[in-house]
Amino acid sequence: MNKTLQMIRDYGHEQVAFFNNEKAGLKCIIAIHNTKLGPAVGGCRLYPYACEEDALFDVLRLSRGMSFKNAAAGMPLGGAKGVIIADPSQKTEALFEAYGECVESLGGRYFTAEDVNTTTQDMDWVMRKTKQVVGKATVSGDPSPFTAIGTFDGIRAAAKMLNGTDDLHGVKIGLQGLGHVGFDLAQQLVAAGADLTVATHSNRKNMEAMLALGAKELTDAELYKAELDILAPCALGATLNYETIPELRCRAVAGAANNQLLDEECGVMLKKRGILYAPDFIINGGGVINAGQEAYTVYDKENVLKQVHNIFNTVYDILDESQKTGEPEGVIAQRFAENRIKNGLNA
């Protein structure tokens, strides 16, 4: 069997569509993983992938994660993702209008939204060609603050499991990445009294702001080896892998990045080392809870925040079950999500 088709089968996708619009400079992939619970929702990531195989690998993992994330959050939505292969500095209106045409061609099966290197402004351009957009600037707006809120609550849950209290004062936390979510989260952690160390490849302005608030700076390599209570990956995925996990000197991992583990075996490695892991698609669900509500009901911010704050309970329950059974947290979380997809949200 063709390698690409085998990858799609292995991840269990319903549909993967490749699009090319030379006039607009668009090359993109939209992967619809599962629509059993409802139309698929997931953001559009714009990234200069080294090759199309890398883009496919990313979109397959991200879209499957969206199915799990939406189901675990109790939303009647499936999971999907779009990736545009491009230089973020070369974004144009025509590019996003062409992407909107791609979304529209899927016949209502996919709602797109902003993600890495895309914004609500970009989604305004997408909406010129399709109504299949959530996270609209005029409705739920930027989902990043809600992702940060949920991640902050998940970190509190991890701290409670470690220390018997969710008070973060003096807790040593290392945060990787100062994008929209990471910077917001970092500010919340400092305000809560955490002893914060940060690593970032860019966003120097945000780093300077955090240093002024008392945070410390390390490189990524130094952060992995630092004595920490909690490591919070908030950049790109697969940072917890066969090279980095043996170097970790933290007690727990709880962050906002998608697909933090390279593969399932990495979750087993963390468990064997006694490092708690807050599954990424559980802890970072706040943004899609916020934006996704537009796809199936009237947007209600108060209701959204109630659901987002429940991430604390879900993360704690998964960590607790893992401690009692010895199963890796990711296995428990995936089984929980898959059971909901198979048997309904009340399962």
Secondary structure, DSSP 4 states (H G I P E B T S, - for coil): --HHHHHHHHHT-SEEEEEEETTTTEEEEEEEEE-SSSSEE--EEEE--SSHHHHHHHHHHHHHHHHHHHHHTT-S-EEEEEEEES-GGG--HHHHHHHHHHHHTTTTSEEB-B-TT--HHHHHHHTTT-S-B-S-TTTT--SHHHHHHHHHHHHHHHHHHHHSS---TT-EEEEE--SHHHHHHHHHHHHTT-EEEEE-SS-HHHHHHHHHTT-EE--HHHHHHS-EEEEEE-SSS--BSTTTGGG--EEEE--S-SS-BSSHHHHHHHHHTT-EE--HHHHTTHHHHHHHGGGTS---HHHHHHHHHTHHHHHHHHHHHHHHH---HHHHHHHHHHHHHHH-TT-
